[in-house]
Amino acid sequence: MSIETLPSWSASASESIGLLYRELQPVEVYVEDSNSEAFYLELLNRMIEGDKKIRKVIPLHGRSHVLKVCTDYTDTSPALFLVDGDLDILMGVRQKGYRNLFQLKRYCIENYLFCSTAARELIVEGSGVVLRDDALSEQEWGDYFGPIQVPLKELFITFAAAREIKPDLKTVSHGLDSVITQKTRAAGPKVDGEKVEALKNAIADACVQEYGEAAWEAALRLVRENSENLPPIDVISGKDYLLPLLTFFIRAKGCGTMSTPSLMFKLAKYCSLEQLGDLSTALNDVRQGRNFLSN
């Protein structure tokens, strides 16, 4: 049975799952994603303090449903609600004033899985013969991902500007396939600067055609001002861009091909928790009965 055909709870039924597990775990965690429970459990239970661990992560199938359940939640049982940053982070837009809602400060949870620490462990594990010290140097990691970070950030700035003035225009959903080229089989697909520029220009042209050059330039300027100090790693979609790139990178290191769920689970086992300090604090505060308002 494939991941796509696994049975799942409906959106409305998902709201009640927490009741079934309330006595078995220290905190309920509600998330946007579907088919993501295994990796969330691995990641969150690495953060949670104490012997009692989370037994069930509850997917609510989208941000709007998480916000609704968060708003309606009146039980005294500890619960944390988790949503992505998405393109909002490029605009400095936050979901504010919700009790125990944690909005990620990166595009999505997958961005936190994208780190050299986890990649090194996967290379060692996949090889079985490569020593950890020889598996991956920081220079090699930087040489591969460094040159593409700024072009991809600019692409996501274009996506965010387009969403501001033409929300129905296809942007992030183009995916990584639209900007990669495989020049050699051994090296694997690479981000193609010309394709990045072509996609940016196509989106810009669609916006200018309908709303005019001045409106488009104003939207771009606003996004650039709001995102000027944000690292590219925070604003490029981890799910749609960074993790597929990491798959190519690991495969080129001789580690074979793995499914996205398998990759995410393994990365959740090894990724650095230092970058997740804010989420860890929120999770354990709520577990201990302390509440906060999203900001």
Beta strands, then each sheet from edge to edge (+ up, - down):
strand 1: 28-31
strand 2: 57-59
strand 3: 79-83
strand 4: 101-103
strand 5: 180-181
strand 6: 190-191
sheet 1: 2+ 1+ 3+ 4+
sheet 2: 5+ 6-
end
